[in-house]
Amino acid sequence: MHQPEDRAAGIEIALWQYSRNEGDRNRWVQSLSTDERERAATYYFDRDRASFLAGRYLLRRLLSVYTGISPSKLLLSPDNRGKLRLEGRERPQFSLANTEGLVAVAVASACDHLGIDCERVDTEIEAAAVDSYCSADERRWLAELPASERAHAVVALWTLKESHLKALGVGLREDPRNVAFSWKDGIPVMVDGGDGDRRWHHRLVESGSQHVVALAACSQFRLPSISTRLFQDDNMPSE
């Protein structure tokens, strides 16, 4: 059913622990563009190919709801920074992330920038990598944590930074140490950003799985409401 783009000012997050079944993948491909199918074929590892297909399938399903356009008819293309856009439309804003076993998509109609990222909670990040993306204050904070909490905190910081850089559309072309976080009442807050960055909001999202999910949103006003749901692939793609 078509729902108008201004139907809500909130942010919708869909999380999907996708199927590993080859038959399901064959169905997902029907909603993808020729370019997406060709790109999927270039992945050497089956797990990477499945993750890419699931991500684009879920993204097209959600954007179809917002636009009223069939998933396979949506025109997606990268902008000059490589950030995926809907051709001919500035809204809705959206962001896609995938990692082994999980795909996350965020969609919003009233945000200036939107980014989402996800990582497995057991991702091992070496000390040298932590030094390369964490600020001095963040490294001190991590060092003070109990060893049992540190590994999870490292992944959370990385995911928060990735979501912010994806929202900006710059990726790792920006030094991650320039995007630093502290915690206020359990909520991540970007520090040393100046007054203009008060429009930025960051959240860690409950995933219901062994993954860390982070959201970054830039809004003219207060943070829009956030709704999170677990996607169930129980319908054939609309044609």
Summary of the structure (lengths in Angstrom):
residues: 239
radius of gyration: 17.9
end to end distance: 12.3
largest distance: 54.4
contacts: 709
relative contact order: 0.19
helix: 38%
strand: 26%
